[in-house]
Amino acid sequence: MSIVARIKDSFLIGIVTGLASIFLFYNLLSLGRTLLVNYYQNPYMLKSPAVQLITMLINIIIFRFLLIKFDREKTAKGILFVTVLLTFIYFYFFFKANR
């Protein structure tokens, strides 16, 4: 029995998983961006908005994988909810700051 089969299909678990994955992948991509910028001495390589958008893309891939492969509809909906909510919040602050 796999670990995914043992986890209950729940919207709350999806929200927690979505927040954790966004936090984890954002920090990993930011670290990778910092290492690339320091190595190549090019501050314009992989600009800041790209890191946030790649993080959201990874969460969408996790959503699709849970929905199709593991048939965890409620968990996938929780992940999608967090992803869409944080994407709207990000774009709101991004466009507000760049006016």
N, C-alpha and C positions, 0 to 999 in steps of 0.2 A: 504494500500500500504506500503510495507516494505521499509526500508531505502536503501537496495541494489537495489530495483527496481527504485528508484529515481535517483541514481547515474548513470551518463552517462558511457557507455562502451568506454574507451579511453586508449591508450597505455601510455600516459603521466600520467594519474591517476594511472595506474599500477606501473609505475616507482616510483612515489612518495609514494605509498602505500608499495611497496617492501622495499624502503629505510627506511621508518618509522617503519615498522614491524621488520626489522633487527636490527635497533637501539634500539627499545623498548625491544625485546626479549633478545638481547645480554646483555643489562643492567640488566634486571630482572634475567637472569641466572647467571650473574657475581655476583650480590648481593646474590643470593641463594648459590652460590659456596663459597663466602666469609663467609656467616653465617655458612655453614656446616663445613668449615675448622676451623673456630674459635671455634665452639661447640665441635667438635671431636678432635681438636688439631692434625690434620693429613693433612699436606700440599699437600700430594699426592692424596687426594680424589678429584675426578672429575677434572682431570688435565686441563690445559688451552686449548689445542686443542679440547677437548670434548665440551666445551662451544660454541666455534665457529661452530663446526659441528652440534650440536643440534639446534643452531639458524638457520642454513641453512636448516635443515630437517623440522623445523616448517614452514619456508617460502615455501618449496615444498608442504607441506600439505595445506597451504593456497592457493597456486596455483591450486592444484587439486580440492579443494573445490569450488573455484570460477569458474573453467572451467566446472565441471560436474554439480554441484548443481544449480548454478545461471546463467549458460550459458553466462558468461562474458569473451569472448575469448580474446579481445584486452587487457583488464585489466590484465587477467591472464598471457598473453604473456609479459607484462611489468614487472610483478613480477618475472617471470621466467628469463627474461633478466638480471635484477638486481642481482638475486640470483646466476646465472651462472657466471656473470662477477665478482662479489665479491668473489665467491668461487675460481675462477682461480687466482685472485689477492692474496687471502689468501694463497693458496698453493705455489704460486711463492715466496712470502716472507718467508713462513714457511720453504721451502726447501733451500732457499738461506741462511737463518740464521742458519740452522742446517747442513751445509756442513762441 
